[in-house]
Amino acid sequence: MKPAPRVGVVGAGWAGLAAAVELVARGASVTLIEAGPAAGGRARRVPYRGAALDNGQHILLGAYRECLALLRRVGAPAAALRRLPLALDPPGAARLAAPRLPAPLHLAAALAGARGLGVADRLAALRLGLAVRRAESAARAGETVAAFLDRLRQPEAVRRLLWEPLCVAALNTPASRADAAVFSRVLRDALLRRRGDSDFLVPATDLSALLPDPAIAWLGERGAAIRVGERVLAIGPEGGGWRVRTARGETVHDAVVLAAAPHEAAALLAPLPATARLAEALHALAHEPITTVYLQYDARVPLPGPMVALEGAHAQWLFDRDRLGGVPGLVAAVVSASSAEAALDQEILATRIHREIERVTGPLPPPNWTKVITEKRATFACVPGARRPPCETGLAGLVLAGDYTEGPYPATLEAAVASGLRAARALTP
């Protein structure tokens, strides 16, 4: 029998975990190497004051088929995700909620029953929805979301209360700079295919318990080597395979999946003459931060739902971690594309978020503690012309995986998982 290919996976974020699981399922002998103290990358548990926080509050969509399939494969708890129908209802502003009807009737019904939008607003929004059914031709080359909305004559109220919040939530890039082609594709796939695709899937547990922990257990049960807290210092060709060097020594693999962050992957690729230009392209990728502010109160905060949209605030979303995961009095506020907020003093930002929560709930006692977590390189900047590399590096047996690699979607958990699957399949056709 032909021996199992030995594959090293560098990086145990969601892309690396997806690649490792797929490789093991295809019969490879996998070694997973992670620099950090735990798997999960930018979507993992962060213990703080006895609470299980996350390094960023994430949500999934019903359209995340690859991601959901991976969760099922590794045995993630069925109750780990709460399914909530699409709803945008900032208190005191317009309200849009999708009923449980087949797509695209659920969107038409949501627009028809939207509160705070006039008839002309609803018709304009419906016109855009019809346009993005042909996502590949809806947006023009190099067009921003703002220019796309101008061209389709979207009124100010619809832009402010619907399209612009969806743009920054999905692409983590403001509409004035975001890529209209990617935005159109996201709208088409989330809103116009199956009704359940537009549902928000909100984690009811910390992110490590959602995928990294079950995936690591699944891999370990099937003989994969898991090396956590071990940074890869160099990679290089070795006798038809690849040598991977860490502070603990060197190992040789038949192939390597490089699933590190772009700047880390670039540092490993730069010394290799054949990938020096690829390293430069990875260094050139611009990034957008996401800030999550946690506020721990004495008692449950009377938010109107487990996930609340805000309008005209620093935070775009509030998550009631009490209702979602049973953590009494804990609220998570998400600030996407948060360059301005990340520059603020953390106490000042937490105080402003507390006041934004009070706009929804009324007066509250101050929180017992707050914690601000900013991922400075949370996503690549999804702007027109962003150069996303393919998974192939041009060198046999060396591939990339990550949400920044070439693909139809912005930097999401679905994009990360899909990239890991592509990398694994490229090595084991």
Secondary structure as UniProt FT lines:
FT   STRAND          6..10
FT   HELIX           14..25
FT   TURN            26..27
FT   STRAND          29..34
FT   TURN            41..42
FT   STRAND          45..48
FT   TURN            49..50
FT   STRAND          51..54
FT   STRAND          60..61
FT   TURN            62..63
FT   HELIX           65..73
FT   TURN            74..75
FT   HELIX           78..80
FT   STRAND          81..84
FT   STRAND          87..88
FT   TURN            91..92
FT   STRAND          95..97
FT   TURN            103..104
FT   HELIX           105..112
FT   HELIX           119..131
FT   HELIX           132..134
FT   HELIX           135..138
FT   TURN            141..142
FT   HELIX           145..151
FT   TURN            152..153
FT   HELIX           156..158
FT   HELIX           159..163
FT   HELIX           164..171
FT   TURN            175..177
FT   HELIX           180..191
FT   HELIX           195..198
FT   STRAND          200..203
FT   HELIX           207..210
FT   HELIX           212..221
FT   TURN            222..223
FT   STRAND          225..228
FT   STRAND          232..238
FT   TURN            239..240
FT   STRAND          241..246
FT   TURN            247..248
FT   STRAND          249..253
FT   STRAND          255..258
FT   HELIX           262..269
FT   TURN            270..271
FT   HELIX           273..275
FT   HELIX           276..284
FT   STRAND          287..296
FT   STRAND          307..309
FT   STRAND          317..320
FT   HELIX           321..325
FT   TURN            328..329
FT   STRAND          330..336
FT   HELIX           339..342
FT   HELIX           346..361
FT   STRAND          369..380
FT   TURN            384..385
FT   TURN            396..397
FT   STRAND          398..400
FT   TURN            403..404
FT   HELIX           413..427
//
